[in-house]
Amino acid sequence: SAVQHARTGVAVTRSQAQLTADKLAELKDAPGFSAQFLVDGKPPEVGHIQKAERLADTLEHLGRAGLEDYYRGDVAHEMAADLERIGSPVTRADLERYRAVAREPLSVDLPEGRIFNAPPPTQGLASLLILGLYSRLGVKRAESFDFIHGLVEATKRAFLVRNEVVRDFEHLKHDPAHFLTPAALDADAARIDRRRALPWPQPAKRGDTIWLGAADASGLVVSYIQSIFFEFGSGCVLPRTGILMQNRGASFSLDERAVNPLTPGRRPFHTLNPALAVLRDGRVMAYGTMGGEGQPQTQAAVFSRHVLHSVPLGEAIERPRWLLGRTWGSTHTNLRLENRFDEDVVRALVSAGHDLEVLPEAFSDTMGHAGAVIYTPKRDLEGAHDPRADGGAAGI
């Protein structure tokens, strides 16, 4: 199917058309970008059929030769030659040395069930911390001041831990699981002021991502996330293979004393964190979102509304959301809300000291594109998608 889509083309979506126009000035000179993503030197219109025939050839070859070929075969040889041609320091030897590593997930226990997320170098720790802290606040009602303030303050505590702890798992100085123990969560939750906002901002991370989930009648549930980091990654499309190179290495620091310094062979911090919950009522829920810094916040909003406050799944995703700090393509560091929140709640948040901005949009892409799939003990399946997104939910 991937080969067919690449060869015959797919329709340009609203978000792709808009982002191509928004980022054209900084991407038009990236090697291979114009040939792949522009039409006669201009951003494509919505609905334009965009093909990737060289990529189709590469995918077809991988189907025959096996996926190891990507790092250690003909595809790797062609990629390395193109990377050298455009001035990248990544060599064929670097590709050959790469190995994917399967690792145990992190988890946190709540009264409602156990939640799983990805371990470092992802920010999955932060997503689990937010819910572990929020569940200890005893909030009774969604959409109240206590609900939003509690989740925002839990986010701040989680990000402070994340920024200190998360790095390449071979260089960890702390056991991430320690921060998810009941004692650690109790102590950190006690530091949250229920009436006043902790001063912010702290350094923010960037990212551009897609999430998808799937479940079948056997009870197999998958939470999957993929990212090229910035909107078009590096913007560089390799001519021989048609492969678009990401730029996740941009999250390294050139300060050797930093938490994530640039050193040979080191894995960069990244924002990807697909979530999965095994609930005590027998349901299994896969959920997630794109949105860089906003991923843990959107996950917390969706999960807490649906699981902790019994909001129907689709409504839990549709309801207005917020974002603390910067997400991809933005330098804002304040707390931003969609314009559908109750005015009394907004005033209460301002009075509590939140540096707050109400966005003009009722549904803003800034808040991420969330989705969820649930498998029930009766072998029923439920899925919902974000009205902010180009994606969707489907039963097949």
C-alpha positions as CSV (number, residue, x, y, z in Angstrom):
1,S,0.0,0.0,0.0
2,A,2.8,2.4,0.8
3,V,4.5,1.8,-2.5
4,Q,1.2,2.4,-4.3
5,H,0.5,5.6,-2.4
6,A,3.9,7.0,-3.1
7,R,3.8,6.1,-6.8
8,T,0.2,7.2,-7.7
9,G,0.2,10.1,-5.2
10,V,-1.8,11.4,-2.3
11,A,-3.9,14.5,-2.0
12,V,-2.3,17.5,-0.3
13,T,-4.2,18.3,2.9
14,R,-5.1,21.6,4.4
15,S,-2.3,21.6,7.0
16,Q,0.3,20.5,4.4
17,A,-0.7,23.3,2.0
18,Q,-0.7,25.9,4.8
19,L,2.6,24.8,6.4
20,T,4.3,24.7,3.0
21,A,3.4,28.3,2.4
22,D,4.3,29.3,6.0
23,K,7.7,27.6,5.9
24,L,8.6,28.3,2.2
25,A,11.2,31.0,2.9
26,E,13.3,28.8,5.2
27,L,12.9,25.6,3.2
28,K,13.0,26.5,-0.5
29,D,16.8,26.2,-0.7
30,A,17.0,22.9,1.1
31,P,18.4,20.3,-1.3
32,G,15.5,18.4,-3.0
33,F,12.7,20.3,-1.2
34,S,11.4,22.3,-4.1
35,A,11.3,19.3,-6.5
36,Q,9.4,17.2,-4.0
37,F,7.0,19.6,-2.3
38,L,6.5,22.6,-4.6
39,V,4.5,22.9,-7.9
40,D,6.2,25.2,-10.4
41,G,8.1,26.7,-7.5
42,K,5.0,27.4,-5.4
43,P,3.2,25.7,-2.5
44,P,0.7,23.1,-3.7
45,E,-3.1,23.7,-3.5
46,V,-5.3,21.6,-1.2
47,G,-6.2,18.5,-3.2
48,H,-3.2,18.5,-5.5
49,I,-2.0,15.0,-6.1
50,Q,1.6,14.8,-4.9
51,K,3.7,11.8,-6.0
52,A,7.0,10.5,-4.6
53,E,8.2,8.1,-7.3
54,R,11.8,7.8,-6.2
55,L,10.5,6.9,-2.7
56,A,8.2,4.3,-4.2
57,D,11.2,2.7,-5.9
58,T,13.0,2.6,-2.5
59,L,10.1,1.1,-0.7
60,E,9.6,-1.5,-3.4
61,H,13.3,-2.4,-3.1
62,L,13.1,-2.7,0.7
63,G,10.1,-5.0,0.2
64,R,12.3,-7.3,-1.9
65,A,15.7,-7.0,-0.1
66,G,14.4,-6.7,3.5
67,L,14.4,-3.8,5.9
68,E,18.0,-4.3,7.0
69,D,18.9,-2.9,3.6
70,Y,17.9,0.5,4.8
71,Y,20.9,0.8,7.2
72,R,23.3,-1.8,5.8
73,G,22.6,-2.4,2.1
74,D,22.0,-0.7,-1.2
75,V,19.6,1.9,0.2
76,A,22.2,2.8,2.9
77,H,24.9,3.1,0.2
78,E,22.7,5.5,-1.8
79,M,21.7,7.5,1.2
80,A,25.3,7.9,2.4
81,A,26.4,9.1,-1.1
82,D,23.6,11.7,-1.2
83,L,24.2,12.9,2.4
84,E,27.9,13.4,1.6
85,R,26.9,15.3,-1.5
86,I,24.8,17.8,0.4
87,G,27.4,18.2,3.2
88,S,25.9,16.1,6.0
89,P,28.4,14.6,8.5
90,V,26.3,11.4,8.6
91,T,28.3,8.6,6.9
92,R,27.6,5.0,5.8
93,A,29.5,3.8,8.8
94,D,27.1,5.8,11.0
95,L,24.1,4.1,9.3
96,E,25.7,0.6,9.7
97,R,26.3,1.1,13.4
98,Y,22.7,2.0,14.1
99,R,20.5,-0.5,15.9
100,A,16.9,-0.3,17.1
101,V,16.6,-1.2,20.8
102,A,13.4,-2.7,22.3
103,R,13.0,-1.4,25.9
104,E,10.5,-1.8,28.7
105,P,8.0,1.0,29.0
106,L,7.6,3.3,32.0
107,S,4.3,3.0,33.9
108,V,2.3,4.7,36.7
109,D,-0.5,3.2,38.7
110,L,-3.7,5.2,39.3
111,P,-6.9,4.1,41.0
112,E,-8.4,3.7,37.5
113,G,-5.6,1.5,36.1
114,R,-2.0,1.4,34.9
115,I,-0.8,3.8,32.3
116,F,2.2,3.0,30.1
117,N,4.5,5.4,28.1
118,A,7.8,5.4,26.3
119,P,11.1,5.6,28.4
120,P,14.0,8.1,27.8
121,P,15.1,9.6,25.5
122,T,11.4,10.4,25.0
123,Q,9.3,12.7,27.2
124,G,7.0,9.8,28.2
125,L,8.1,10.3,31.8
126,A,6.5,13.8,31.8
127,S,3.2,12.5,30.4
128,L,3.0,9.9,33.2
129,L,4.1,12.4,35.9
130,I,1.3,14.8,34.9
131,L,-1.4,12.3,35.4
132,G,0.2,10.8,38.5
133,L,0.3,14.2,40.1
134,Y,-3.1,15.4,39.0
135,S,-4.8,12.2,40.3
136,R,-3.5,13.1,43.8
137,L,-5.3,16.6,43.7
138,G,-8.8,15.2,44.2
139,V,-10.4,17.4,41.5
140,K,-14.1,16.7,41.3
141,R,-15.2,18.3,38.0
142,A,-13.7,18.7,34.5
143,E,-13.6,22.2,33.0
144,S,-13.4,23.9,36.5
145,F,-10.7,26.1,37.7
146,D,-9.3,23.2,39.8
147,F,-9.2,21.0,36.7
148,I,-7.3,23.4,34.4
149,H,-5.1,24.9,37.2
150,G,-4.3,21.4,38.6
151,L,-3.3,20.0,35.2
152,V,-1.2,23.1,34.3
153,E,0.6,23.0,37.6
154,A,1.2,19.3,37.3
155,T,2.6,19.9,33.9
156,K,5.1,22.4,35.3
157,R,6.3,20.0,38.0
158,A,6.6,17.2,35.3
159,F,8.6,19.4,32.9
160,L,11.0,20.4,35.7
161,V,11.8,16.7,36.2
162,R,11.9,16.0,32.5
163,N,14.3,18.7,31.7
164,E,16.7,17.5,34.4
165,V,16.4,13.8,33.9
166,V,15.6,12.8,30.3
167,R,18.5,12.0,28.0
168,D,20.0,9.0,26.1
169,F,19.2,6.0,28.2
170,E,22.9,5.0,28.2
171,H,23.7,8.3,29.9
172,L,20.9,8.4,32.5
173,K,22.0,9.7,36.0
174,H,18.6,9.0,37.6
175,D,16.2,6.0,37.4
176,P,13.1,7.5,35.7
177,A,10.9,5.0,37.4
178,H,11.8,6.5,40.8
179,F,9.9,9.6,40.0
180,L,6.7,7.5,39.4
181,T,6.7,5.8,42.8
182,P,3.8,6.6,45.1
183,A,6.2,8.3,47.6
184,A,7.8,10.5,45.0
185,L,4.5,11.5,43.5
186,D,3.0,12.2,46.9
187,A,5.9,14.5,47.7
188,D,5.8,16.4,44.4
189,A,2.0,16.8,44.4
190,A,2.3,18.4,47.9
191,R,4.4,21.1,46.3
192,I,1.6,22.2,44.0
193,D,-0.1,25.4,45.2
194,R,-3.8,24.8,44.7
195,R,-4.6,28.5,44.4
196,R,-1.4,30.1,42.9
197,A,0.5,29.5,39.6
198,L,4.1,28.6,39.7
199,P,6.1,31.3,37.8
200,W,7.0,30.2,34.3
201,P,8.5,29.7,31.6
202,Q,11.1,27.1,31.5
203,P,13.0,26.0,28.4
204,A,10.7,24.4,25.8
205,K,11.1,21.6,23.3
206,R,10.0,21.6,19.6
207,G,8.5,18.9,17.5
208,D,6.2,17.9,14.7
209,T,4.6,14.5,14.8
210,I,1.7,12.2,13.9
211,W,0.0,9.7,16.3
212,L,-2.2,6.8,15.3
213,G,-3.7,4.0,17.3
214,A,-5.3,0.7,16.3
215,A,-7.2,-2.2,18.0
216,D,-8.6,-5.5,16.8
217,A,-11.1,-8.0,18.1
218,S,-8.4,-10.2,19.6
219,G,-7.5,-7.4,22.1
220,L,-4.3,-6.3,20.4
221,V,-4.0,-2.6,20.9
222,V,-1.3,-0.4,19.4
223,S,-0.3,3.1,20.2
224,Y,2.1,4.5,17.5
225,I,3.9,7.7,17.0
226,Q,6.2,9.0,14.3
227,S,8.0,12.3,13.8
228,I,10.4,14.1,11.5
229,F,10.8,16.9,14.1
230,F,10.2,20.2,12.3
231,E,7.3,20.5,9.8
232,F,9.4,19.0,7.0
233,G,12.2,17.7,9.0
234,S,15.5,19.0,7.6
235,G,13.7,19.8,4.3
236,C,16.4,17.8,2.5
237,V,15.0,15.1,0.1
238,L,17.7,12.7,-1.1
239,P,17.5,12.4,-4.9
240,R,18.5,8.8,-5.3
241,T,16.1,7.4,-2.8
242,G,13.4,10.1,-2.4
243,I,13.9,9.9,1.4
244,L,13.2,13.0,3.4
245,M,15.8,13.4,6.2
246,Q,14.5,14.5,9.7
247,N,16.4,16.9,11.9
248,R,15.9,15.4,15.4
249,G,19.6,16.2,16.2
250,A,18.6,19.8,16.5
251,S,17.6,19.0,20.1
252,F,21.2,18.5,21.0
253,S,23.1,21.2,22.8
254,L,26.6,22.4,21.8
255,D,27.3,23.1,25.5
256,E,29.1,20.0,26.7
257,R,27.8,20.6,30.2
258,A,24.1,20.4,29.0
259,V,21.8,17.5,29.8
260,N,21.8,16.5,26.1
261,P,25.1,17.5,24.6
262,L,26.1,16.7,21.1
263,T,28.6,13.7,21.3
264,P,29.2,10.8,18.8
265,G,26.7,8.0,18.9
266,R,24.4,9.8,21.4
267,R,20.6,9.6,21.0
268,P,18.9,13.0,21.1
269,F,16.0,13.9,23.4
270,H,12.7,13.8,21.6
271,T,9.1,14.6,22.3
272,L,7.6,11.3,21.0
273,N,5.5,9.5,23.6
274,P,2.7,7.1,22.6
275,A,0.5,6.3,25.5
276,L,-1.5,3.2,26.4
277,A,-3.6,2.5,29.5
278,V,-4.9,-0.8,30.9
279,L,-7.9,0.2,33.0
280,R,-9.3,-1.7,36.0
281,D,-12.7,-2.0,34.2
282,G,-11.1,-4.2,31.6
283,R,-10.7,-1.6,28.8
284,V,-7.4,-1.0,27.0
285,M,-7.0,2.6,25.7
286,A,-4.4,3.7,23.2
287,Y,-4.2,7.5,22.9
288,G,-1.8,10.2,21.8
289,T,-1.2,13.4,19.8
290,M,1.3,15.4,17.9
291,G,2.4,18.8,19.1
292,G,5.9,18.7,20.6
293,E,5.8,20.4,24.0
294,G,2.0,20.0,24.0
295,Q,1.9,16.2,23.7
296,P,2.0,15.5,27.4
297,Q,-0.6,18.2,28.1
298,T,-3.0,17.1,25.4
299,Q,-2.7,13.5,26.6
300,A,-3.5,14.6,30.1
301,A,-6.5,16.6,29.0
302,V,-8.0,13.7,27.0
303,F,-7.2,11.0,29.5
304,S,-8.4,12.9,32.6
305,R,-11.6,14.0,31.0
306,H,-12.5,10.6,29.7
307,V,-11.2,8.2,32.4
308,L,-11.1,10.4,35.5
309,H,-14.2,12.5,34.8
310,S,-16.3,10.2,32.7
311,V,-16.6,12.5,29.6
312,P,-17.5,10.6,26.4
313,L,-14.3,9.9,24.4
314,G,-15.2,12.0,21.3
315,E,-16.3,14.9,23.5
316,A,-13.1,14.6,25.7
317,I,-11.1,15.2,22.5
318,E,-13.3,17.9,21.1
319,R,-13.6,20.0,24.3
320,P,-11.4,23.2,24.4
321,R,-7.8,22.7,25.3
322,W,-4.8,24.7,26.5
323,L,-1.1,24.8,26.0
324,L,1.6,25.9,28.4
325,G,4.8,26.9,26.8
326,R,6.1,26.7,23.2
327,T,5.1,24.2,20.6
328,W,6.5,23.7,17.1
329,G,7.1,26.9,15.1
330,S,6.2,29.2,18.1
331,T,8.1,31.3,20.6
332,H,5.2,31.8,23.0
333,T,5.9,30.6,26.5
334,N,2.7,31.6,28.3
335,L,-0.5,29.6,28.9
336,R,-2.8,29.8,25.9
337,L,-6.4,28.7,25.8
338,E,-8.9,28.1,23.0
339,N,-11.8,30.6,23.2
340,R,-14.5,28.2,24.4
341,F,-13.7,28.1,28.1
342,D,-16.1,29.6,30.6
343,E,-15.2,33.3,31.2
344,D,-15.4,32.8,35.0
345,V,-12.8,30.1,34.8
346,V,-10.5,32.2,32.7
347,R,-10.8,35.1,35.2
348,A,-10.0,32.7,38.0
349,L,-6.9,31.5,36.2
350,V,-5.7,35.1,35.7
351,S,-6.3,35.9,39.3
352,A,-4.2,32.9,40.3
353,G,-1.2,34.4,38.5
354,H,-1.3,32.5,35.2
355,D,0.3,34.5,32.3
356,L,-2.7,33.7,30.1
357,E,-3.8,34.4,26.5
358,V,-7.1,33.4,25.0
359,L,-6.7,32.5,21.3
360,P,-9.2,33.8,18.7
361,E,-9.8,30.2,17.5
362,A,-12.4,27.8,18.9
363,F,-10.3,24.9,17.5
364,S,-6.6,25.7,17.1
365,D,-3.9,23.5,15.6
366,T,-1.6,24.8,18.3
367,M,-3.4,22.4,20.7
368,G,-2.3,19.3,18.8
369,H,-4.2,16.7,16.9
370,A,-5.4,14.0,19.4
371,G,-6.9,10.6,18.9
372,A,-7.8,7.4,20.9
373,V,-8.8,3.8,20.3
374,I,-10.4,1.7,23.1
375,Y,-10.9,-2.1,23.3
376,T,-13.6,-3.2,25.7
377,P,-14.0,-6.5,27.6
378,K,-17.0,-7.2,25.4
379,R,-14.7,-7.0,22.4
380,D,-16.2,-3.8,21.3
381,L,-14.0,-1.1,19.7
382,E,-14.3,2.6,20.1
383,G,-12.3,5.3,18.3
384,A,-12.4,9.0,18.1
385,H,-10.3,11.7,16.3
386,D,-9.7,15.4,16.7
387,P,-11.8,18.0,14.8
388,R,-8.6,20.1,14.7
389,A,-6.9,17.5,12.5
390,D,-6.8,16.2,8.9
391,G,-7.0,12.6,10.2
392,G,-10.0,10.5,11.2
393,A,-11.3,7.4,12.9
394,A,-12.5,4.4,11.0
395,G,-13.6,0.8,11.6
396,I,-12.4,-1.7,9.0
